[in-house]
């Protein structure tokens, strides 16, 4: 099973999260005009762009 991580930034860094057992750090860009998600080519983690203003009362 692959991990999905919600983020509120369009650029994320992924290193596999395993410390010395992870992978080289890669920087990934989420294009909000496209799919609002990006998948790490090393570990297949998916980063999804969240919407911080949704669900909060004004």
ABEGO torsion letter per residue (X at the ends): XBBBBBBABABBBBAGGAEAABBBBBBBBBBAABAGBBBBAAAGBBBBBBBAABGBBX
